[in-house]
Amino acid sequence: MNRWGLTIPLTGVPLLEHRALVEQLPDLGYTDVWTAETAGTDAFTPLALASQWAPQLRLGTAIVPVYTRGPGLLAMSASTLAELAPGRFVLGIGASSPVIVEGWNGAAFEEPFARTRDTLHFLRSALAGEKVSEKYDTFSVSKFRLERAPDPAPSIMLAALRPGMLRLAAQESDGAITNWLAATDVPKIRDVIGPDVELAARIFVCPTEDKDAARALGRMMISSYLTVPVYAKFHDWLGRGDALAPMHAAWAAGDRKKANEVIPDSVVDSLVIHGSVESCRDQVQSYVDNGLTTPVIALLPTGTDPFDLAKGLAPQR
């Protein structure tokens, strides 16, 4: 099945006002809505609303950090969404970043691979309704059992960037979720996870023909995200290390203005889609043509009505 997703909530739109758009998404050709969790809405509440507004849609979190909720609470939140949307909820989990985990939530960002693996194993057991008493490498759980185990249990996908986590996602979860990649990067991810594993990616889309404005926004986002060590290593692996080296040097020197300026246009254009609505839609399709299962559009603000843009970016049928 061809999938086509949208990230909610949209920038600048109050959460409850999304109903008018979300109700239309299935008829427009969208199959999914996905959330993120940084410093805006939490990942679960918008999906709880969407589960009632558009019962046809699949709902996904991309992603919920494995550190910021205790294992039991994470299982309860996932179980609640799975009950609201039986068979239509995907729990996307991942390590997140030190900024979110340590800086904003006061937790220690330690052993991200092991913590993600252990959380996946715990959730598999807990969401199946099992009573869990287990000493994992990174935490222990004693006599936990969900009072309302979902039937069916939700799918679980892992945020994964480099080969180790990608292989874990492919071998032990229901798919991989990635971020900040170009359409031409998809085959490299596929080489690691294989042809049959679901691969979802959030794709940043800025529908405007003002190239300077789109690139300025893209540069600001790229310097904020790709200087985070995990993303820096990801793009080294993808082959952008040399192109992004001047940005990293300026950022390390504390010159954020220069860090933005030295990002090449070619990097911005490959990682942040821009142009007319029709061109942007075609560029999203190019990810699918290269092997992406589930494109998840993250609509960037352009000053145009975001509902109109979301409608225009619906897949061609």
SULGI-V525446 format. One record per run of one state. SS is the DSSP state (~ for helix, > for strand, _ for the rest). FROM is the first residue (numbers start at 1). LEN is the number of residues. If there is no record, write none. Layout:
ss->SS from->FROM len->LEN
ss->SS from->FROM len->LEN
This chain:
ss->_ from->1 len->2
ss->> from->3 len->5
ss->_ from->8 len->7
ss->~ from->15 len->14
ss->_ from->29 len->3
ss->> from->32 len->4
ss->_ from->36 len->9
ss->~ from->45 len->9
ss->_ from->54 len->4
ss->> from->58 len->4
ss->_ from->62 len->2
ss->> from->64 len->2
ss->_ from->66 len->5
ss->~ from->71 len->14
ss->_ from->85 len->4
ss->> from->89 len->6
ss->_ from->95 len->3
ss->~ from->98 len->7
ss->_ from->105 len->7
ss->~ from->112 len->16
ss->_ from->128 len->4
ss->> from->132 len->4
ss->_ from->136 len->4
ss->> from->140 len->5
ss->_ from->145 len->10
ss->> from->155 len->5
ss->_ from->160 len->3
ss->~ from->163 len->10
ss->_ from->173 len->3
ss->> from->176 len->4
ss->_ from->180 len->3
ss->~ from->183 len->11
ss->_ from->194 len->5
ss->> from->199 len->8
ss->_ from->207 len->4
ss->~ from->211 len->15
ss->_ from->226 len->3
ss->~ from->229 len->10
ss->_ from->239 len->2
ss->~ from->241 len->12
ss->_ from->253 len->3
ss->~ from->256 len->6
ss->_ from->262 len->3
ss->~ from->265 len->7
ss->> from->272 len->3
ss->_ from->275 len->2
ss->~ from->277 len->13
ss->_ from->290 len->4
ss->> from->294 len->6
ss->_ from->300 len->6
ss->~ from->306 len->7
ss->_ from->313 len->5
